Amino acid sequence: MLKERFGVSYLRPYQELTIAHIMEARNKGTGRILCCLPTGSGKSLCFMYPIAVLKKRCILIYPLLSLMNDQAMRFSRA
């Protein structure tokens, strides 16, 4: 499914670890994960892949678009 749906043939080590924790938390019924990884490390796949595999609903707070809009507004004012 990773290659077919997301066009990726392998996971980076921290992606694999994060996804494993998400799947484990889901199985235990806890379901809360905090993942802090640097820009460009593949965080998006860390939540998109488990959602696709589990076929469950998910509430995601993803502030990147808001951050980008704020930065664009500041830049245009300068």
HUPEPE-V699205 format. One record per residue. N is the residue number from 1. RES is the residue in one small letter. SS is DSSP state (a for helix, b for strand, c for the rest). PHI is phi as a letter, one per 40 degrees, with the letter a starting at -180 (NA if undefined). D_FIRST is the distance of its C-alpha to the first C-alpha in Angstrom with 1 decimal. Layout:
n	res	ss	phi	d_first
N	RES	SS	PHI	D_FIRST
N	RES	SS	PHI	D_FIRST
This chain:
n	res	ss	phi	d_first
1	m	c	NA	0.0
2	l	a	d	3.8
3	k	a	c	5.6
4	e	a	c	5.0
5	r	a	c	5.5
6	f	a	b	7.6
7	g	c	g	8.9
8	v	c	b	9.2
9	s	c	c	9.5
10	y	c	a	11.0
11	l	c	b	12.1
12	r	c	c	15.8
13	p	a	d	17.9
14	y	a	c	18.7
15	q	a	c	15.3
16	e	a	d	14.3
17	l	a	c	17.6
18	t	a	c	17.3
19	i	a	c	14.0
20	a	a	c	15.5
21	h	a	c	18.6
22	i	a	c	17.0
23	m	a	c	15.4
24	e	a	c	18.8
25	a	a	c	20.8
26	r	a	c	19.1
27	n	a	c	19.9
28	k	a	c	23.4
29	g	c	g	23.9
30	t	c	c	24.9
31	g	c	g	22.0
32	r	c	b	23.7
33	i	c	b	22.4
34	l	c	b	24.1
35	c	c	b	22.3
36	c	c	b	24.6
37	l	c	b	23.3
38	p	c	c	25.0
39	t	c	d	24.3
40	g	c	g	21.6
41	s	c	c	19.9
42	g	c	g	16.6
43	k	a	c	17.5
44	s	a	d	15.7
45	l	a	c	12.3
46	c	a	c	13.9
47	f	a	b	14.3
48	m	a	c	11.7
49	y	a	c	8.7
50	p	a	c	10.8
51	i	a	c	12.0
52	a	a	c	8.8
53	v	a	c	8.1
54	l	a	c	11.9
55	k	c	f	12.6
56	k	c	b	15.9
57	r	c	c	18.2
58	c	c	a	18.9
59	i	c	b	22.0
60	l	c	b	21.4
61	i	c	b	24.4
62	y	c	b	23.5
63	p	c	c	26.9
64	l	a	d	25.9
65	l	a	c	26.8
66	s	a	c	30.1
67	l	a	c	30.8
68	m	a	c	30.3
69	n	a	c	32.6
70	d	a	c	35.2
71	q	a	c	35.2
72	a	a	c	35.6
73	m	a	c	38.5
74	r	a	c	40.2
75	f	a	c	39.9
76	s	a	c	41.4
77	r	a	c	44.3
78	a	c	c	45.3
